[in-house]
């Protein structure tokens, strides 16, 4: 018999194949999901057989994803990555229907040099939407404002309007909501209900909130809410981190908390318990020695020194470790506003910067510890990378990533701290050691297993994100369910054994927090999209680990095993092919096995699993009734 070489490789879902002369499948080719109008897509090009130039990207994507003439794909230039440390560049595309942008559509294209290598994301297909609005933009805005029901909006404050014009160097800039017409899923009905909608950015001052509000263009009903504002060299005696070196600016005869050496700068302001950002003033010191005697006062002004140093260290971490220049990777100014409002037990990210409350002195101290600073900065990074929808699973992943970056920055700046306890230094509550505990989420009433103890049920959940609403559910439990993401990262970094809430025993080998962070950052910045679920996060971190450390590396194995530990997917298999005649059902889990000849006997199933590669140099015989399963 003529010798033929075969190679079988891992694919991400189980399929049963007839044996043919050659099988060469990739984990990028197929992905299983519930049937929805938003179709997840993955495509990997065999560059040895096909060359596709990046200049032909839009035509290529439309052709390969079989998108009809009603749709077109346009580049999202503001969020492209020119080149990562592996030499790949990444372009992002959005989908349009009859010229109208589809909200939350996101297609990623990955290329090296000028040749496309792969792509993934979500596309919308097979819809019929009336693109003629039945109500005016102004009428839609009134519906949105009625829903938000704030006492004061930011555009009503002349000082805030002037601040925006100065900040943007644009005399026409305003916070007044401008309508954008979009195609949007109405998840009040189901995941397939697609509507024409007006989108508004509504920024309220009292009570404080900032949300994208989507209004049905046919009847004025609120389709969905997507929160924008999301929570939790002188010397400075900080409140939480001892005496640190900080960068300041001399202004006349005093020094102020402005660092002009990092990107376009880092500036820390005093809100004096107000809520109007344009009224913020500088913290000042006469000799650039910011001492405890001066700042550990009744106003807790030393909290500002933590905020300033924390923003410096967070910038340094992302710049030095991940080659990211500020939250947007464009060096933008980072602003921190300390002493916001009175007794506010919160900190949050907004496009204006990071807002820090002082705490009420009973439950929380000022929320300016370095992990809190980095958590909020992490939301800014997310805005320019995955840009998650802040609800349900994608929102929980967003919150988990904030905690992950808090731990990573804390470890970078001061590894003597308890990096796995979120907010350890600000939490004053009796019986609590922190806001969340990444190494043991159950201790703060969070799940450590998907769907397990303390899991917030998201099945059929309609997000209610306004804490003043009697039906408030934290946007379908984003802060609670982040425990799954947190525990996954902890196990990946530190390793661990145990039994999860599914009664599955797990054993995860540690890879260290630095490598775990590299995998997570690549997954977030390259692969994750607004609709990412925990199952998706597993696939994206798997791919990121392969990119960075190679197929079948220990890092890949640990990524898979850590997800198994938190109840997402299977564990990494360990069985071995022992001989060339297979008479019992067998799984090949070694990464690469090479044999001369192989026979699969009648009624026997041969399974190739998780990154396995079986190279057959000679004869392959599959008897009648046998199966080859690529799993």
N, C-alpha and C positions, 0 to 999 in steps of 0.2 A: 504493500500500500504506500502511496506517495506521502512523504512526510509533510505535515502542515503545521504551522505555528499558530496557536490560539492564545488570546489573552482576554481574561474576564476581569472586570473591575467593578467596584462598589457603585451602587445607585441608591438614591435616598428612599425609594419605596419598594415594596415587594411586588415583583411581577414573575410570571412563569413563562419561559421562553421555549420554543421549539429549537432544537440544535441545528444551527446552520453553519456554513463554512467559516464565518468570522463573526464574533460578537465583540463590540468595542463601545461600551456605554459609559457615560460619565455621571457622577452624582449631581451635575448641574442640569441634567436633561428633563427630569420629571419631578413633579411635586404634587402630592395629594392634598386637597382641601375640600371643605363643604362647597356645594354649588352656590356661587354668588355672582353678581354682575361684575364685581371686582375680581379679576382673574389673576392669580399669582403666576408669574412666568419666570423661567430660568432657561438660559441658553449658553452653551459653551461651544466655541468654534474650534475645530481641529485646524490649527493654523498651518499644518504641514500640507493640508489639502485645499484650503480655501483662504484667500487673502481678502479682507474687507477693510478699506481705508476709513479712517475716522471721519473724513470729509463726507462720506456717504451715510453717516449715522442715521439720520431721520428716515431716509428711504429704506435702509436696511432694517430698522426696527419695525416700521410699518409692514414691510413684506413678511418678515419672519414671524411676527405676532398676528398676522392675518387680520389687520385692522381695516375696517371698511372705509370708503371714501368720505363718510360723515365725520370721521375722526382725523386729526393730524397730531403729530408729536413735535414739540418745540423744546429747544434747549433752555434749561434753567441756569443761566450763566453765573448768577451770583453765588451759587453753592457748588461750583465745580472744584475739584482738587487737581491742581496742575500735575503734581508728581508726588507719590509717597516714597517712603524709604526703601521700598522694594523695586522702585523704578516704574511702577504702574501709574497711569493717570486715570481719572474718573470723571465722567460727565453725567450730569443729571438732566432728565427730561420730564416734562409734564405733558399730559394728554389734553387735547381740546376736542370738543364736540360741536360741530357746526360753528366753529370760531370762538366758542366759549370755554374757558378753562375749567377742567374737572378738578375740583378740590380733593386733595389727598392722593391724587394720582402721582406716581413716583417711579420712574424707570431709571435704573443705573446702568451705565455702559462703561466697561473697564477695558483699557487699551494700553499697549506698550509701543513706544515709538509712534508710528501712525497706523498700527494694525490693531483692529478690535479683537479682543480675546474672549470676552464673555459679557453677558448682561443679565439683569434680574430686576424684579420689581412687581408692580401690579398694573394691569390695564383694564379698562372698562369696555365691555362688548355688548352687543345685542340690546340696545336700549332705544326707546322712543320717548323723547322729551320735547314738549312744546316750548320753544325758546322765545316766545312772545310773552313778556310780563303783563300781568293783569292789573297790577297796582304800581304806582310811581315809587321812585327811590325815596322820596321824602316821606310818603305814607308808610313805607316799610321801616324807615328809621323811627318813626313815631311808635310803631309796634315794638321795635327793639328797646326803645327807651322806657316804654311802659313796662316791659318785662324786667329790665334791670332795676327800675324804680329807685334810682339814687336821689339823694337830696341835692348834691352838687356834682357837676361834671367838670373835667379839667379844662375844657375849652371855654368854660364860663369865667375862668380866672385869667385876667389880662396878663398878669405877671408870668403865668405858665406858658401862655402863647408867645410872649416875648422871649422866654428862655428857649423854647423850641426853635424860634427863628434864628436866634444867636447860635445855638448848638449845631443847626444844620446849614447855617450860612445861607438861608433861603427866606426872604421876606414874605414869601407866599405860604410858608409852612404853617399848618394848623393842626390841632388835635380834633377839630370837628370831624365827625365820622364821614368818610367818603364811601359811597356805595360801590362795590364791585359785584358784577353779576357773574355767578358761577353755577356749575352743575354740582349738586351735593346729595349725598345719601341722607334720607330722612330716617334715622334709626329709631324714631318713635314707632314706626310701622314695622319695618323689617330691613334687613341688610340689602334687599334688592329694590327698595323704594327710592328712586332717583328723581330729584326735583330741580327745577330752576329756582335759584335763590339769590337774594341780596346778602352780601357779606359786609359787616360793619366791624370796625375796631372801636369799641366803646370803653372809654377810660373814665371811671368814676372816682371822685375824691372822697365823698362822704355818703355811704361807707366806701372804703377803698376797694376797688376791683378793676380788673381790665380783662375783657373777653372779646373773642370773635363771636359775633352773634349772627346766625344764619336765619333769614326770614323768607318764608315761602313767597315767591314772586307772584303766585296766583291768588293768595287769600290773606297774606299777612301773618300766618301762624309761624311760631318759632320752631324751626326744624331742629336746630341743635345749638349748643354752646361749646366753645373750645377755649378754656381759660388761657390767657397769655401770662398773667401774673400768678406764678406758682411758688408755694412755700417750701417749708421750713427753710546823707548818711549821718542821721542823728542817732541818738539812743532813746529807747522808749521802754518804760516800765509798764508792760502790758498787764491786763487784768488776769489773763489765763496762761500766758506763755513766758512769764519772766521778762527779763530785760533783753531787748532785741535791737538790732541795727535796722533803722528804717531810712528810706530816702524821702527828703523833704525839699521844699523850695523856699528860698529867702524872698520875702515880700516886704520891701522897705526895711524896717528895723526888726521885723519878726519873722518866724519860720511857720510855714503852713504845711498841712499834710497833702502835698502834691508831689508825686514821683514822676519826673519827666524822662526817665531813662528806660522805661519799659513800654514799647509800642508808642501809642499816642498819649500815654500817661495813665496814672492812677490817682484819683482825687477822692479824698474823704471829707465829708461835710457834716455839719451839726444842724440837725433839724429843729433843735430846741423845743421838742415835743409838738411841733407843728406837723402839718400834712401837705403843705404847699412847697414843692421842691425848689421853686424859684426863690423862696424866702430863706433857704439854707445859707449858713455862714461858715466861714473857715474856722477850724480849731487853730489857735495861735500859741506860739511859745517864744520866749525872749532869747533863749540861748541854744536852742535845738537839743536840749537835754530834757526830755519829757519824763519827769520823775513822778514817783508815787505820791510824794508830798503834794504835788500840784494837781495830779489827775485822778488819784484814788479818792475822790470826793463824793459828796452827797449826790451829785448828778451822774456819778459813775462815768466820768469822761474818759477814764482809761480804757473803756470798751472801744472807743474810737481807735486807739492804738492797736488793739487786736484786729479790728476790721482792716486797718491800713496795712499792717504787716501780713495779715492773712491774704489780702488781695495780691500783695507783692509775691508771696510764696506760691499762690495758686497760678499766677501768670508764669512764674519761673518753672513750675512743674510742667505745665502743658507746653511751654516753649522748649525747655531743655530735654524733656523725656519724649514728647510726641511731636515736636517740631511744629507746634501750633501757636501762632502769634495772636494772642488775645482770644476772646470767646468766638469771634467770627473769622479767625485766621487771616484778618486783614489789619491787625494792630490797633483796633478801635479803642478809644478811651474807655476806661473802666471807672465807674463812679460808685461810691458808697455813701449812703445817707444814714447816719446814726442818730439815735434819740427820736425816732419817728413816732409820733403820737404819744399817748400816755399809757404806761403799763401794758404795752402790746406784747403778747406772748407769741411772737411770730417774726420770721424773716422771709423775704420773698424776692424773687427775680422779676424785674420788668425790663423792657427795652431801654428804660432810662437808667438802669443800674441795679444795685442791690440795696434793698430797704431793710434796715435793722431796727426791730423793736427793743425796748429796754427790759421787757419782762415785767411781771407784776411784783417781783420780789418775794413772792410766796411760792409760786409754781416754777418760775424761771427767772434766772439772772439775765442780763443783756445777751442777746442772741448773736454774739460776734466771735465765738470760738472758731478756730481755724477750720474745723470740719464743717461747720455751718456755712462759713464763707465759701468754701470750695463746693459744697452741695449746691448752693444757689448759683454760683458761677457755672457749675455743670449744666444747669438748665439753660444758660446762655449758649453753651457749646451745643447743646441739643437743638436749639433753634436753628442752627446753621449746619446741622448734620442730619440726624434721623428725623427731626421735627415731628415728634410723636403727637398723635391725637391724645389729648390729656383726659383719657377716660379708660376704664376697664383695664385690660391687659397691657395695652400700649402705654397707658398712663402709669401703671404699676412699674413697668420696666423703666420708664423715665425717672420715677422717684428712686428706684433701686440704683440706677446709674448715678444719680446725685449723691447717694450715700457711698457708693463705690469710689467716686472721685474724692469725696470727703476723706475716706480712709487712706486713699493713695497720697493725697496732698499732705495729710497729717503725718504719714509715714515718711514722706520726703523731707518735710521740714523739721519734724521732731519725733523720731521713732520711739522715744521713751513714753509717749502718750499711749493710752488704751485706744488703739485705732479702730477696734471692732465695736466700740460703743459710740453711737451717734449722739452727740450733745451731752457727753458725760460731764462737761465743765459748766453747763448752763442749767442743768436739771436740778431743781431744789425740792422736788416732790418726795415726800416720805415713802419709802418702799420702792423707789425707782432709782436705777443707776444710770439711766439715759433715756432718750426718746425712743430709740430703737437699738436692738442688740443684734448685730450681724452674725455673730457666732452662735446665737441662740435666740432666734426671733420669737419663739413661744414665750420667752420671759417677759416680753412687752406686748403679748396678745397679738402676735403676727404669725402667719403660717410659715413653716419651714418646708412644707410639701404642697405642691399644687393640688388644690382641692381638699387639703387636709385640715387638721385642727386650726381654728381661727381664720380659715379662708373666708373671705367675703364673697358671697355667691353673686356671680355676674351673669348667670343665665337669665336672659330676658330682662336684664337690668337697664333701665333708662337713666342716664347720668343726670344727677341733680347736684350742681357744683356750688350753689349759693348757700353758705352756712346759715343764713337767715331763713331759708326755706324750710318749712316743717318736714318736708320729705327729703331733706339733705342726706345724700349717701356718699359724699366724698368722691363724686364723679365715678361712681361704681367702684369704690374701695381701693383707690390708687395707692394711698399711703399704707393701708393694711397689707395688701397683697404684694407690696414691694419686698416683703420678707423672703419670698421665694428667690428673687434675684439676688438679694443680699447673701443668703445662705449659700447659693451656688458659688458666688465669688469667694466667699470665705473658705469653702471646701477646696476650691480650685487652688487658692493661695496656700492654705495651711494643711490641706489633706484631712482625712478623718474616716472613721468607720462608724457604723450604726445601722439602725433599722428605721425606715421612714414610716409615715402614716399609712402607706399602702402595704405595710408588712414586708417590704423589700429590703433585704440586707445589702448594704453598700460598702465599698472600700475605695476611697479616692486617694491617689498619690498626689502629694503637694508638688506644685511647680514654682512656688514663690510669688509674692505679690507683684513683683516687677513684670514677670512674664505674663501673669494673669491680666495685668493692666494693659499690656501691649495687645493681647488678644481682644480684650473688651473694647479698647479704643478703636482698633481696626474694624471690628464688627459694627460699632456705632457709626463711625465716620464713613465707612465704605459700603456696608451692606444693609443696615437697618433702615426701614422706611416708616412713614407715619402710622401704618396699620400693623406693625410688627406685633406678633403674639409671642407667648413663651415658647411655643413649638418653633416659630420662626427664629427666635433668639438662639435656640439650640443650634439650628442649621447655620445661622450666620457666624456664631462663635466657632463652630466646627470648621467652617471654611476659613475663617481668619487664622485659626491655629495651623491649618494646613499651609496657608500662605506663608506664615512666619517661620514655622518649624519643620514643615515637610509632612508628607503623607505618612501616617502610621507612627508618628513621633509620640513620645510619652506625653507631650503637651496635648495632642489630639485625644489620646486615650483619657487623660484626666478631665478634659472638657466634657467628653461624653459621660464619663462616670459621675461627674459632679451634677450634671443634669438629671441623670438617673436617680441620684440621691435625693433630689428635690421633686421627684415624681414626673419628670418630663422626659419621655423616651426610654429606650432600653439601655442597659449597660454595655460597655465595650466587651465583645466576646473574646474568649481566650483559647478556644479549642484548636486542635492541630490536625492537619491531614497526615496520617501515618504511613499510608502505602498507596500504590498506584491502582489497586483494585478496590473499589468502594462497594461494600456489600451491605452496609447499614447507613441509615440517614446520617449525614456528616455536614458539619459547618466548618468552613475555612475562615479563620479569623486572623491568621498571621497576615502580615501586610504584603508579603511577596513570597510566593512559593513557586519554584521551578521544577518541573518533572519532565521525563522523556515521554512516557506513555501513561494514559489513564483510562480506566473502564468504570462506568457507572452501571451496576447490575440492575436487573429488572425489579421495578417497584421501589427503588431507592431514590431518595432526594439528596442532591448535593447543593449546599447553600454557600454562596459567597457573601461575606458580611463586612460591613464597616471598613472601607478602604482596602479590602483584600485584593490581591492580584495573583492570579493563577496563570503562569506561563507554561504552555505545553509545547515542547519542541518537536514531539513525534506524533503518535497516533492518539486520537480521542475517540472513544467508543461509548456511546450511550445506548444501552439495550432498550428494547421496546418496553414502555411503561415506566421508564425512569424520568426524573425531572431535574432540570438545572434551575435553581432559584437564585436570582440576584437580588439581594436583600438590603 
